[in-house]
């Protein structure tokens, strides 16, 4: 029986530079993938880029999935 590796059961932390996807079903950004710019007070500023537009949105960390 092998023992689990350290951190196997823990989720990887969301850090600036991480690619994340919005998972909140109530958000108009659900399903969008962006890059975390900064983190403060359990919220992340996420930069979404799409063609000719860029949008910086602040979201709760619980609304995000790490890619």
mmCIF file as Biopython writes it, N, C-alpha, C and O atoms, coordinates in Angstrom:
data_model
#
loop_
_atom_site.group_PDB
_atom_site.id
_atom_site.type_symbol
_atom_site.label_atom_id
_atom_site.label_alt_id
_atom_site.label_comp_id
_atom_site.label_asym_id
_atom_site.label_entity_id
_atom_site.label_seq_id
_atom_site.pdbx_PDB_ins_code
_atom_site.Cartn_x
_atom_site.Cartn_y
_atom_site.Cartn_z
_atom_site.occupancy
_atom_site.B_iso_or_equiv
_atom_site.auth_seq_id
_atom_site.auth_asym_id
_atom_site.pdbx_PDB_model_num
ATOM 1   N N  . UNK A ? 1  ? 0.851   -1.175 0.000   1.0 0.0 1  A 1 
ATOM 2   C CA . UNK A ? 1  ? 0.000   0.000  0.000   1.0 0.0 1  A 1 
ATOM 3   C C  . UNK A ? 1  ? 0.890   1.229  0.000   1.0 0.0 1  A 1 
ATOM 4   O O  . UNK A ? 1  ? 1.727   1.397  0.887   1.0 0.0 1  A 1 
ATOM 5   N N  . UNK A ? 2  ? 0.712   2.077  -0.982  1.0 0.0 2  A 1 
ATOM 6   C CA . UNK A ? 2  ? 1.547   3.278  -1.071  1.0 0.0 2  A 1 
ATOM 7   C C  . UNK A ? 2  ? 0.894   4.414  -0.304  1.0 0.0 2  A 1 
ATOM 8   O O  . UNK A ? 2  ? -0.330  4.532  -0.250  1.0 0.0 2  A 1 
ATOM 9   N N  . UNK A ? 3  ? 1.733   5.239  0.283   1.0 0.0 3  A 1 
ATOM 10  C CA . UNK A ? 3  ? 1.215   6.385  1.016   1.0 0.0 3  A 1 
ATOM 11  C C  . UNK A ? 3  ? 1.046   7.549  0.037   1.0 0.0 3  A 1 
ATOM 12  O O  . UNK A ? 3  ? 1.810   7.685  -0.918  1.0 0.0 3  A 1 
ATOM 13  N N  . UNK A ? 4  ? 0.037   8.383  0.288   1.0 0.0 4  A 1 
ATOM 14  C CA . UNK A ? 4  ? -0.171  9.513  -0.614  1.0 0.0 4  A 1 
ATOM 15  C C  . UNK A ? 4  ? 0.982   10.496 -0.516  1.0 0.0 4  A 1 
ATOM 16  O O  . UNK A ? 4  ? 1.579   10.672 0.546   1.0 0.0 4  A 1 
ATOM 17  N N  . UNK A ? 5  ? 1.287   11.133 -1.634  1.0 0.0 5  A 1 
ATOM 18  C CA . UNK A ? 5  ? 2.361   12.119 -1.641  1.0 0.0 5  A 1 
ATOM 19  C C  . UNK A ? 5  ? 1.900   13.370 -0.910  1.0 0.0 5  A 1 
ATOM 20  O O  . UNK A ? 5  ? 0.703   13.655 -0.871  1.0 0.0 5  A 1 
ATOM 21  N N  . UNK A ? 6  ? 2.825   14.117 -0.332  1.0 0.0 6  A 1 
ATOM 22  C CA . UNK A ? 6  ? 2.438   15.342 0.383   1.0 0.0 6  A 1 
ATOM 23  C C  . UNK A ? 6  ? 1.702   16.292 -0.540  1.0 0.0 6  A 1 
ATOM 24  O O  . UNK A ? 6  ? 2.122   16.533 -1.672  1.0 0.0 6  A 1 
ATOM 25  N N  . UNK A ? 7  ? 0.599   16.829 -0.042  1.0 0.0 7  A 1 
ATOM 26  C CA . UNK A ? 7  ? -0.166  17.803 -0.813  1.0 0.0 7  A 1 
ATOM 27  C C  . UNK A ? 7  ? -1.082  17.201 -1.859  1.0 0.0 7  A 1 
ATOM 28  O O  . UNK A ? 7  ? -1.709  17.939 -2.620  1.0 0.0 7  A 1 
ATOM 29  N N  . UNK A ? 8  ? -1.177  15.890 -1.917  1.0 0.0 8  A 1 
ATOM 30  C CA . UNK A ? 8  ? -2.010  15.255 -2.938  1.0 0.0 8  A 1 
ATOM 31  C C  . UNK A ? 8  ? -3.486  15.597 -2.735  1.0 0.0 8  A 1 
ATOM 32  O O  . UNK A ? 8  ? -4.220  15.759 -3.710  1.0 0.0 8  A 1 
ATOM 33  N N  . UNK A ? 9  ? -3.928  15.708 -1.483  1.0 0.0 9  A 1 
ATOM 34  C CA . UNK A ? 9  ? -5.323  15.996 -1.197  1.0 0.0 9  A 1 
ATOM 35  C C  . UNK A ? 9  ? -5.609  17.493 -1.141  1.0 0.0 9  A 1 
ATOM 36  O O  . UNK A ? 9  ? -6.769  17.895 -1.055  1.0 0.0 9  A 1 
ATOM 37  N N  . UNK A ? 10 ? -4.590  18.305 -1.188  1.0 0.0 10 A 1 
ATOM 38  C CA . UNK A ? 10 ? -4.769  19.745 -1.106  1.0 0.0 10 A 1 
ATOM 39  C C  . UNK A ? 10 ? -4.818  20.349 -2.503  1.0 0.0 10 A 1 
ATOM 40  O O  . UNK A ? 10 ? -4.094  19.928 -3.405  1.0 0.0 10 A 1 
ATOM 41  N N  . UNK A ? 11 ? -5.681  21.336 -2.661  1.0 0.0 11 A 1 
ATOM 42  C CA . UNK A ? 11 ? -5.752  22.047 -3.941  1.0 0.0 11 A 1 
ATOM 43  C C  . UNK A ? 11 ? -4.557  22.974 -4.062  1.0 0.0 11 A 1 
ATOM 44  O O  . UNK A ? 11 ? -4.083  23.527 -3.069  1.0 0.0 11 A 1 
ATOM 45  N N  . UNK A ? 12 ? -4.080  23.139 -5.269  1.0 0.0 12 A 1 
ATOM 46  C CA . UNK A ? 12 ? -2.972  24.058 -5.510  1.0 0.0 12 A 1 
ATOM 47  C C  . UNK A ? 12 ? -3.459  25.488 -5.259  1.0 0.0 12 A 1 
ATOM 48  O O  . UNK A ? 12 ? -4.597  25.816 -5.594  1.0 0.0 12 A 1 
ATOM 49  N N  . UNK A ? 13 ? -2.622  26.331 -4.682  1.0 0.0 13 A 1 
ATOM 50  C CA . UNK A ? 13 ? -3.050  27.713 -4.415  1.0 0.0 13 A 1 
ATOM 51  C C  . UNK A ? 13 ? -3.162  28.532 -5.700  1.0 0.0 13 A 1 
ATOM 52  O O  . UNK A ? 13 ? -2.430  28.303 -6.663  1.0 0.0 13 A 1 
ATOM 53  N N  . UNK A ? 14 ? -4.075  29.472 -5.697  1.0 0.0 14 A 1 
ATOM 54  C CA . UNK A ? 14 ? -4.199  30.408 -6.809  1.0 0.0 14 A 1 
ATOM 55  C C  . UNK A ? 14 ? -3.248  31.557 -6.529  1.0 0.0 14 A 1 
ATOM 56  O O  . UNK A ? 14 ? -3.353  32.220 -5.498  1.0 0.0 14 A 1 
ATOM 57  N N  . UNK A ? 15 ? -2.330  31.789 -7.437  1.0 0.0 15 A 1 
ATOM 58  C CA . UNK A ? 15 ? -1.315  32.823 -7.289  1.0 0.0 15 A 1 
ATOM 59  C C  . UNK A ? 15 ? -1.362  33.774 -8.484  1.0 0.0 15 A 1 
ATOM 60  O O  . UNK A ? 15 ? -1.896  33.415 -9.533  1.0 0.0 15 A 1 
ATOM 61  N N  . UNK A ? 16 ? -0.807  34.988 -8.339  1.0 0.0 16 A 1 
ATOM 62  C CA . UNK A ? 16 ? -0.725  35.874 -9.504  1.0 0.0 16 A 1 
ATOM 63  C C  . UNK A ? 16 ? 0.004   35.173 -10.657 1.0 0.0 16 A 1 
ATOM 64  O O  . UNK A ? 16 ? 1.042   34.542 -10.463 1.0 0.0 16 A 1 
ATOM 65  N N  . UNK A ? 17 ? -0.558  35.299 -11.840 1.0 0.0 17 A 1 
ATOM 66  C CA . UNK A ? 17 ? -0.010  34.627 -13.012 1.0 0.0 17 A 1 
ATOM 67  C C  . UNK A ? 17 ? -0.710  33.320 -13.330 1.0 0.0 17 A 1 
ATOM 68  O O  . UNK A ? 17 ? -0.499  32.753 -14.401 1.0 0.0 17 A 1 
ATOM 69  N N  . UNK A ? 18 ? -1.548  32.828 -12.410 1.0 0.0 18 A 1 
ATOM 70  C CA . UNK A ? 18 ? -2.283  31.576 -12.627 1.0 0.0 18 A 1 
ATOM 71  C C  . UNK A ? 18 ? -3.417  31.781 -13.621 1.0 0.0 18 A 1 
ATOM 72  O O  . UNK A ? 18 ? -4.069  32.826 -13.625 1.0 0.0 18 A 1 
ATOM 73  N N  . UNK A ? 19 ? -3.645  30.789 -14.454 1.0 0.0 19 A 1 
ATOM 74  C CA . UNK A ? 19 ? -4.808  30.793 -15.338 1.0 0.0 19 A 1 
ATOM 75  C C  . UNK A ? 19 ? -5.975  30.196 -14.558 1.0 0.0 19 A 1 
ATOM 76  O O  . UNK A ? 19 ? -5.855  29.118 -13.977 1.0 0.0 19 A 1 
ATOM 77  N N  . UNK A ? 20 ? -7.102  30.900 -14.548 1.0 0.0 20 A 1 
ATOM 78  C CA . UNK A ? 20 ? -8.286  30.456 -13.813 1.0 0.0 20 A 1 
ATOM 79  C C  . UNK A ? 20 ? -9.519  30.570 -14.699 1.0 0.0 20 A 1 
ATOM 80  O O  . UNK A ? 20 ? -9.557  31.354 -15.647 1.0 0.0 20 A 1 
ATOM 81  N N  . UNK A ? 21 ? -10.532 29.762 -14.364 1.0 0.0 21 A 1 
ATOM 82  C CA . UNK A ? 21 ? -11.821 29.803 -15.049 1.0 0.0 21 A 1 
ATOM 83  C C  . UNK A ? 21 ? -12.897 30.110 -14.015 1.0 0.0 21 A 1 
ATOM 84  O O  . UNK A ? 21 ? -12.877 29.562 -12.913 1.0 0.0 21 A 1 
ATOM 85  N N  . UNK A ? 22 ? -13.828 30.977 -14.364 1.0 0.0 22 A 1 
ATOM 86  C CA . UNK A ? 22 ? -14.921 31.348 -13.469 1.0 0.0 22 A 1 
ATOM 87  C C  . UNK A ? 22 ? -15.925 30.205 -13.426 1.0 0.0 22 A 1 
ATOM 88  O O  . UNK A ? 22 ? -16.372 29.721 -14.466 1.0 0.0 22 A 1 
ATOM 89  N N  . UNK A ? 23 ? -16.281 29.770 -12.199 1.0 0.0 23 A 1 
ATOM 90  C CA . UNK A ? 23 ? -17.215 28.655 -12.039 1.0 0.0 23 A 1 
ATOM 91  C C  . UNK A ? 23 ? -18.562 29.070 -11.451 1.0 0.0 23 A 1 
ATOM 92  O O  . UNK A ? 23 ? -19.469 28.241 -11.381 1.0 0.0 23 A 1 
ATOM 93  N N  . UNK A ? 24 ? -18.722 30.311 -11.029 1.0 0.0 24 A 1 
ATOM 94  C CA . UNK A ? 24 ? -19.959 30.778 -10.409 1.0 0.0 24 A 1 
ATOM 95  C C  . UNK A ? 24 ? -21.094 30.814 -11.430 1.0 0.0 24 A 1 
ATOM 96  O O  . UNK A ? 24 ? -21.000 31.549 -12.413 1.0 0.0 24 A 1 
ATOM 97  N N  . UNK A ? 25 ? -22.164 30.041 -11.226 1.0 0.0 25 A 1 
ATOM 98  C CA . UNK A ? 25 ? -23.258 30.004 -12.210 1.0 0.0 25 A 1 
ATOM 99  C C  . UNK A ? 25 ? -24.018 31.325 -12.331 1.0 0.0 25 A 1 
ATOM 100 O O  . UNK A ? 25 ? -24.720 31.537 -13.319 1.0 0.0 25 A 1 
ATOM 101 N N  . UNK A ? 26 ? -23.891 32.216 -11.344 1.0 0.0 26 A 1 
ATOM 102 C CA . UNK A ? 26 ? -24.592 33.504 -11.386 1.0 0.0 26 A 1 
ATOM 103 C C  . UNK A ? 26 ? -23.793 34.591 -12.087 1.0 0.0 26 A 1 
ATOM 104 O O  . UNK A ? 26 ? -24.326 35.664 -12.368 1.0 0.0 26 A 1 
ATOM 105 N N  . UNK A ? 27 ? -22.529 34.330 -12.372 1.0 0.0 27 A 1 
ATOM 106 C CA . UNK A ? 27 ? -21.657 35.342 -12.965 1.0 0.0 27 A 1 
ATOM 107 C C  . UNK A ? 27 ? -21.792 35.380 -14.485 1.0 0.0 27 A 1 
ATOM 108 O O  . UNK A ? 27 ? -21.910 34.339 -15.132 1.0 0.0 27 A 1 
ATOM 109 N N  . UNK A ? 28 ? -21.774 36.576 -15.041 1.0 0.0 28 A 1 
ATOM 110 C CA . UNK A ? 28 ? -21.806 36.692 -16.503 1.0 0.0 28 A 1 
ATOM 111 C C  . UNK A ? 28 ? -20.481 36.229 -17.112 1.0 0.0 28 A 1 
ATOM 112 O O  . UNK A ? 28 ? -20.386 36.036 -18.324 1.0 0.0 28 A 1 
ATOM 113 N N  . UNK A ? 29 ? -19.457 36.050 -16.269 1.0 0.0 29 A 1 
ATOM 114 C CA . UNK A ? 29 ? -18.150 35.594 -16.745 1.0 0.0 29 A 1 
ATOM 115 C C  . UNK A ? 29 ? -17.975 34.083 -16.599 1.0 0.0 29 A 1 
ATOM 116 O O  . UNK A ? 29 ? -16.873 33.575 -16.807 1.0 0.0 29 A 1 
ATOM 117 N N  . UNK A ? 30 ? -19.042 33.351 -16.244 1.0 0.0 30 A 1 
ATOM 118 C CA . UNK A ? 30 ? -18.948 31.903 -16.063 1.0 0.0 30 A 1 
ATOM 119 C C  . UNK A ? 30 ? -18.401 31.255 -17.336 1.0 0.0 30 A 1 
ATOM 120 O O  . UNK A ? 30 ? -18.895 31.489 -18.439 1.0 0.0 30 A 1 
ATOM 121 N N  . UNK A ? 31 ? -17.363 30.431 -17.147 1.0 0.0 31 A 1 
ATOM 122 C CA . UNK A ? 31 ? -16.757 29.728 -18.265 1.0 0.0 31 A 1 
ATOM 123 C C  . UNK A ? 31 ? -15.607 30.490 -18.906 1.0 0.0 31 A 1 
ATOM 124 O O  . UNK A ? 31 ? -14.852 29.915 -19.690 1.0 0.0 31 A 1 
ATOM 125 N N  . UNK A ? 32 ? -15.459 31.768 -18.591 1.0 0.0 32 A 1 
ATOM 126 C CA . UNK A ? 32 ? -14.355 32.550 -19.136 1.0 0.0 32 A 1 
ATOM 127 C C  . UNK A ? 32 ? -13.066 32.192 -18.406 1.0 0.0 32 A 1 
ATOM 128 O O  . UNK A ? 32 ? -13.077 31.939 -17.201 1.0 0.0 32 A 1 
ATOM 129 N N  . UNK A ? 33 ? -11.966 32.172 -19.133 1.0 0.0 33 A 1 
ATOM 130 C CA . UNK A ? 33 ? -10.652 31.910 -18.554 1.0 0.0 33 A 1 
ATOM 131 C C  . UNK A ? 33 ? -9.827  33.184 -18.631 1.0 0.0 33 A 1 
ATOM 132 O O  . UNK A ? 33 ? -9.787  33.861 -19.658 1.0 0.0 33 A 1 
ATOM 133 N N  . UNK A ? 34 ? -9.166  33.495 -17.515 1.0 0.0 34 A 1 
ATOM 134 C CA . UNK A ? 34 ? -8.340  34.692 -17.450 1.0 0.0 34 A 1 
ATOM 135 C C  . UNK A ? 34 ? -7.091  34.456 -16.625 1.0 0.0 34 A 1 
ATOM 136 O O  . UNK A ? 34 ? -6.860  33.352 -16.131 1.0 0.0 34 A 1 
ATOM 137 N N  . UNK A ? 35 ? -6.295  35.488 -16.480 1.0 0.0 35 A 1 
ATOM 138 C CA . UNK A ? 35 ? -5.031  35.430 -15.750 1.0 0.0 35 A 1 
ATOM 139 C C  . UNK A ? 35 ? -5.154  36.277 -14.486 1.0 0.0 35 A 1 
ATOM 140 O O  . UNK A ? 35 ? -5.565  37.436 -14.547 1.0 0.0 35 A 1 
ATOM 141 N N  . UNK A ? 36 ? -4.794  35.692 -13.331 1.0 0.0 36 A 1 
ATOM 142 C CA . UNK A ? 36 ? -4.839  36.409 -12.060 1.0 0.0 36 A 1 
ATOM 143 C C  . UNK A ? 36 ? -3.731  37.466 -12.053 1.0 0.0 36 A 1 
ATOM 144 O O  . UNK A ? 36 ? -2.566  37.158 -12.301 1.0 0.0 36 A 1 
ATOM 145 N N  . UNK A ? 37 ? -4.110  38.709 -11.766 1.0 0.0 37 A 1 
ATOM 146 C CA . UNK A ? 37 ? -3.161  39.813 -11.710 1.0 0.0 37 A 1 
ATOM 147 C C  . UNK A ? 37 ? -2.696  40.081 -10.287 1.0 0.0 37 A 1 
ATOM 148 O O  . UNK A ? 37 ? -1.512  40.326 -10.054 1.0 0.0 37 A 1 
ATOM 149 N N  . UNK A ? 38 ? -3.626  40.036 -9.335  1.0 0.0 38 A 1 
ATOM 150 C CA . UNK A ? 38 ? -3.276  40.248 -7.927  1.0 0.0 38 A 1 
ATOM 151 C C  . UNK A ? 38 ? -4.349  39.616 -7.049  1.0 0.0 38 A 1 
ATOM 152 O O  . UNK A ? 38 ? -5.466  39.353 -7.495  1.0 0.0 38 A 1 
ATOM 153 N N  . UNK A ? 39 ? -3.981  39.375 -5.777  1.0 0.0 39 A 1 
ATOM 154 C CA . UNK A ? 39 ? -4.884  38.774 -4.799  1.0 0.0 39 A 1 
ATOM 155 C C  . UNK A ? 39 ? -4.867  39.629 -3.543  1.0 0.0 39 A 1 
ATOM 156 O O  . UNK A ? 39 ? -3.807  40.050 -3.080  1.0 0.0 39 A 1 
ATOM 157 N N  . UNK A ? 40 ? -6.057  39.881 -2.994  1.0 0.0 40 A 1 
ATOM 158 C CA . UNK A ? 40 ? -6.180  40.659 -1.772  1.0 0.0 40 A 1 
ATOM 159 C C  . UNK A ? 40 ? -7.511  40.325 -1.098  1.0 0.0 40 A 1 
ATOM 160 O O  . UNK A ? 40 ? -8.556  40.304 -1.748  1.0 0.0 40 A 1 
ATOM 161 N N  . UNK A ? 41 ? -7.463  40.064 0.212   1.0 0.0 41 A 1 
ATOM 162 C CA . UNK A ? 41 ? -8.686  39.835 1.005   1.0 0.0 41 A 1 
ATOM 163 C C  . UNK A ? 41 ? -9.607  38.770 0.401   1.0 0.0 41 A 1 
ATOM 164 O O  . UNK A ? 41 ? -10.806 39.009 0.265   1.0 0.0 41 A 1 
ATOM 165 N N  . UNK A ? 42 ? -9.078  37.616 0.041   1.0 0.0 42 A 1 
ATOM 166 C CA . UNK A ? 42 ? -9.842  36.485 -0.501  1.0 0.0 42 A 1 
ATOM 167 C C  . UNK A ? 42 ? -10.523 36.803 -1.830  1.0 0.0 42 A 1 
ATOM 168 O O  . UNK A ? 42 ? -11.505 36.163 -2.205  1.0 0.0 42 A 1 
ATOM 169 N N  . UNK A ? 43 ? -9.992  37.798 -2.533  1.0 0.0 43 A 1 
ATOM 170 C CA . UNK A ? 43 ? -10.483 38.142 -3.862  1.0 0.0 43 A 1 
ATOM 171 C C  . UNK A ? 43 ? -9.309  38.229 -4.821  1.0 0.0 43 A 1 
ATOM 172 O O  . UNK A ? 43 ? -8.180  38.514 -4.424  1.0 0.0 43 A 1 
ATOM 173 N N  . UNK A ? 44 ? -9.593  37.979 -6.083  1.0 0.0 44 A 1 
ATOM 174 C CA . UNK A ? 44 ? -8.556  38.038 -7.109  1.0 0.0 44 A 1 
ATOM 175 C C  . UNK A ? 44 ? -8.989  38.982 -8.216  1.0 0.0 44 A 1 
ATOM 176 O O  . UNK A ? 44 ? -10.153 38.993 -8.619  1.0 0.0 44 A 1 
ATOM 177 N N  . UNK A ? 45 ? -8.043  39.776 -8.705  1.0 0.0 45 A 1 
ATOM 178 C CA . UNK A ? 45 ? -8.272  40.600 -9.884  1.0 0.0 45 A 1 
ATOM 179 C C  . UNK A ? 45 ? -7.854  39.750 -11.080 1.0 0.0 45 A 1 
ATOM 180 O O  . UNK A ? 45 ? -6.685  39.390 -11.217 1.0 0.0 45 A 1 
ATOM 181 N N  . UNK A ? 46 ? -8.811  39.436 -11.937 1.0 0.0 46 A 1 
ATOM 182 C CA . UNK A ? 46 ? -8.582  38.542 -13.076 1.0 0.0 46 A 1 
ATOM 183 C C  . UNK A ? 46 ? -8.701  39.341 -14.365 1.0 0.0 46 A 1 
ATOM 184 O O  . UNK A ? 46 ? -9.675  40.064 -14.576 1.0 0.0 46 A 1 
ATOM 185 N N  . UNK A ? 47 ? -7.690  39.200 -15.226 1.0 0.0 47 A 1 
ATOM 186 C CA . UNK A ? 47 ? -7.678  39.884 -16.512 1.0 0.0 47 A 1 
ATOM 187 C C  . UNK A ? 47 ? -8.196  38.939 -17.589 1.0 0.0 47 A 1 
ATOM 188 O O  . UNK A ? 47 ? -7.634  37.869 -17.824 1.0 0.0 47 A 1 
ATOM 189 N N  . UNK A ? 48 ? -9.277  39.355 -18.234 1.0 0.0 48 A 1 
ATOM 190 C CA . UNK A ? 48 ? -9.841  38.610 -19.360 1.0 0.0 48 A 1 
ATOM 191 C C  . UNK A ? 48 ? -9.466  39.360 -20.634 1.0 0.0 48 A 1 
ATOM 192 O O  . UNK A ? 48 ? -9.654  40.573 -20.723 1.0 0.0 48 A 1 
ATOM 193 N N  . UNK A ? 49 ? -8.942  38.647 -21.603 1.0 0.0 49 A 1 
ATOM 194 C CA . UNK A ? 49 ? -8.570  39.241 -22.893 1.0 0.0 49 A 1 
ATOM 195 C C  . UNK A ? 49 ? -9.320  38.510 -23.991 1.0 0.0 49 A 1 
ATOM 196 O O  . UNK A ? 49 ? -9.389  37.281 -23.990 1.0 0.0 49 A 1 
ATOM 197 N N  . UNK A ? 50 ? -9.876  39.257 -24.918 1.0 0.0 50 A 1 
ATOM 198 C CA . UNK A ? 50 ? -10.607 38.612 -25.994 1.0 0.0 50 A 1 
ATOM 199 C C  . UNK A ? 50 ? -10.607 39.462 -27.243 1.0 0.0 50 A 1 
ATOM 200 O O  . UNK A ? 50 ? -11.371 40.422 -27.344 1.0 0.0 50 A 1 
ATOM 201 N N  . UNK A ? 51 ? -9.769  39.124 -28.182 1.0 0.0 51 A 1 
ATOM 202 C CA . UNK A ? 51 ? -9.749  39.866 -29.438 1.0 0.0 51 A 1 
ATOM 203 C C  . UNK A ? 51 ? -9.358  41.307 -29.236 1.0 0.0 51 A 1 
ATOM 204 O O  . UNK A ? 51 ? -8.201  41.607 -28.940 1.0 0.0 51 A 1 
ATOM 205 N N  . UNK A ? 52 ? -10.325 42.212 -29.395 1.0 0.0 52 A 1 
ATOM 206 C CA . UNK A ? 52 ? -10.024 43.638 -29.292 1.0 0.0 52 A 1 
ATOM 207 C C  . UNK A ? 52 ? -10.472 44.240 -27.959 1.0 0.0 52 A 1 
ATOM 208 O O  . UNK A ? 52 ? -10.625 45.457 -27.857 1.0 0.0 52 A 1 
ATOM 209 N N  . UNK A ? 53 ? -10.686 43.407 -26.934 1.0 0.0 53 A 1 
ATOM 210 C CA . UNK A ? 53 ? -11.092 43.939 -25.634 1.0 0.0 53 A 1 
ATOM 211 C C  . UNK A ? 53 ? -10.311 43.269 -24.506 1.0 0.0 53 A 1 
ATOM 212 O O  . UNK A ? 53 ? -9.899  42.114 -24.617 1.0 0.0 53 A 1 
ATOM 213 N N  . UNK A ? 54 ? -10.116 44.013 -23.421 1.0 0.0 54 A 1 
ATOM 214 C CA . UNK A ? 54 ? -9.517  43.514 -22.182 1.0 0.0 54 A 1 
ATOM 215 C C  . UNK A ? 54 ? -10.420 43.971 -21.046 1.0 0.0 54 A 1 
ATOM 216 O O  . UNK A ? 54 ? -10.974 45.069 -21.091 1.0 0.0 54 A 1 
ATOM 217 N N  . UNK A ? 55 ? -10.568 43.129 -20.029 1.0 0.0 55 A 1 
ATOM 218 C CA . UNK A ? 55 ? -11.421 43.479 -18.895 1.0 0.0 55 A 1 
ATOM 219 C C  . UNK A ? 55 ? -10.787 42.945 -17.630 1.0 0.0 55 A 1 
ATOM 220 O O  . UNK A ? 55 ? -10.449 41.763 -17.561 1.0 0.0 55 A 1 
ATOM 221 N N  . UNK A ? 56 ? -10.617 43.797 -16.620 1.0 0.0 56 A 1 
ATOM 222 C CA . UNK A ? 56 ? -10.094 43.397 -15.319 1.0 0.0 56 A 1 
ATOM 223 C C  . UNK A ? 56 ? -11.265 43.353 -14.351 1.0 0.0 56 A 1 
ATOM 224 O O  . UNK A ? 56 ? -11.928 44.364 -14.122 1.0 0.0 56 A 1 
ATOM 225 N N  . UNK A ? 57 ? -11.523 42.159 -13.774 1.0 0.0 57 A 1 
ATOM 226 C CA . UNK A ? 57 ? -12.672 41.945 -12.908 1.0 0.0 57 A 1 
ATOM 227 C C  . UNK A ? 57 ? -12.194 41.378 -11.579 1.0 0.0 57 A 1 
ATOM 228 O O  . UNK A ? 57 ? -11.312 40.520 -11.550 1.0 0.0 57 A 1 
ATOM 229 N N  . UNK A ? 58 ? -12.774 41.855 -10.471 1.0 0.0 58 A 1 
ATOM 230 C CA . UNK A ? 58 ? -12.460 41.324 -9.151  1.0 0.0 58 A 1 
ATOM 231 C C  . UNK A ? 58 ? -13.498 40.274 -8.779  1.0 0.0 58 A 1 
ATOM 232 O O  . UNK A ? 58 ? -14.699 40.543 -8.805  1.0 0.0 58 A 1 
ATOM 233 N N  . UNK A ? 59 ? -13.031 39.076 -8.432  1.0 0.0 59 A 1 
ATOM 234 C CA . UNK A ? 59 ? -13.907 37.950 -8.096  1.0 0.0 59 A 1 
ATOM 235 C C  . UNK A ? 59 ? -13.436 37.292 -6.809  1.0 0.0 59 A 1 
ATOM 236 O O  . UNK A ? 59 ? -12.253 37.351 -6.472  1.0 0.0 59 A 1 
ATOM 237 N N  . UNK A ? 60 ? -14.368 36.662 -6.088  1.0 0.0 60 A 1 
ATOM 238 C CA . UNK A ? 60 ? -14.023 35.891 -4.902  1.0 0.0 60 A 1 
ATOM 239 C C  . UNK A ? 60 ? -13.220 34.660 -5.329  1.0 0.0 60 A 1 
ATOM 240 O O  . UNK A ? 60 ? -13.479 34.080 -6.383  1.0 0.0 60 A 1 
ATOM 241 N N  . UNK A ? 61 ? -12.249 34.266 -4.508  1.0 0.0 61 A 1 
ATOM 242 C CA . UNK A ? 61 ? -11.419 33.097 -4.853  1.0 0.0 61 A 1 
ATOM 243 C C  . UNK A ? 61 ? -12.263 31.830 -4.987  1.0 0.0 61 A 1 
ATOM 244 O O  . UNK A ? 61 ? -11.934 30.955 -5.786  1.0 0.0 61 A 1 
ATOM 245 N N  . UNK A ? 62 ? -13.351 31.720 -4.213  1.0 0.0 62 A 1 
ATOM 246 C CA . UNK A ? 62 ? -14.225 30.545 -4.280  1.0 0.0 62 A 1 
ATOM 247 C C  . UNK A ? 62 ? -14.967 30.423 -5.608  1.0 0.0 62 A 1 
ATOM 248 O O  . UNK A ? 62 ? -15.518 29.363 -5.904  1.0 0.0 62 A 1 
ATOM 249 N N  . UNK A ? 63 ? -14.991 31.472 -6.406  1.0 0.0 63 A 1 
ATOM 250 C CA . UNK A ? 63 ? -15.683 31.449 -7.702  1.0 0.0 63 A 1 
ATOM 251 C C  . UNK A ? 63 ? -14.770 30.958 -8.820  1.0 0.0 63 A 1 
ATOM 252 O O  . UNK A ? 63 ? -15.206 30.829 -9.964  1.0 0.0 63 A 1 
ATOM 253 N N  . UNK A ? 64 ? -13.507 30.685 -8.500  1.0 0.0 64 A 1 
ATOM 254 C CA . UNK A ? 64 ? -12.513 30.394 -9.538  1.0 0.0 64 A 1 
ATOM 255 C C  . UNK A ? 64 ? -11.993 28.968 -9.464  1.0 0.0 64 A 1 
ATOM 256 O O  . UNK A ? 64 ? -11.831 28.407 -8.381  1.0 0.0 64 A 1 
ATOM 257 N N  . UNK A ? 65 ? -11.735 28.393 -10.626 1.0 0.0 65 A 1 
ATOM 258 C CA . UNK A ? 65 ? -11.075 27.095 -10.760 1.0 0.0 65 A 1 
ATOM 259 C C  . UNK A ? 65 ? -9.695  27.341 -11.328 1.0 0.0 65 A 1 
ATOM 260 O O  . UNK A ? 65 ? -9.526  28.117 -12.268 1.0 0.0 65 A 1 
ATOM 261 N N  . UNK A ? 66 ? -8.725  26.687 -10.761 1.0 0.0 66 A 1 
ATOM 262 C CA . UNK A ? 66 ? -7.347  26.781 -11.269 1.0 0.0 66 A 1 
ATOM 263 C C  . UNK A ? 66 ? -7.229  25.892 -12.500 1.0 0.0 66 A 1 
ATOM 264 O O  . UNK A ? 66 ? -7.665  24.741 -12.479 1.0 0.0 66 A 1 
ATOM 265 N N  . UNK A ? 67 ? -6.644  26.416 -13.566 1.0 0.0 67 A 1 
ATOM 266 C CA . UNK A ? 67 ? -6.456  25.641 -14.806 1.0 0.0 67 A 1 
ATOM 267 C C  . UNK A ? 67 ? -5.187  24.846 -14.768 1.0 0.0 67 A 1 
ATOM 268 O O  . UNK A ? 67 ? -4.873  24.138 -15.725 1.0 0.0 67 A 1 
#
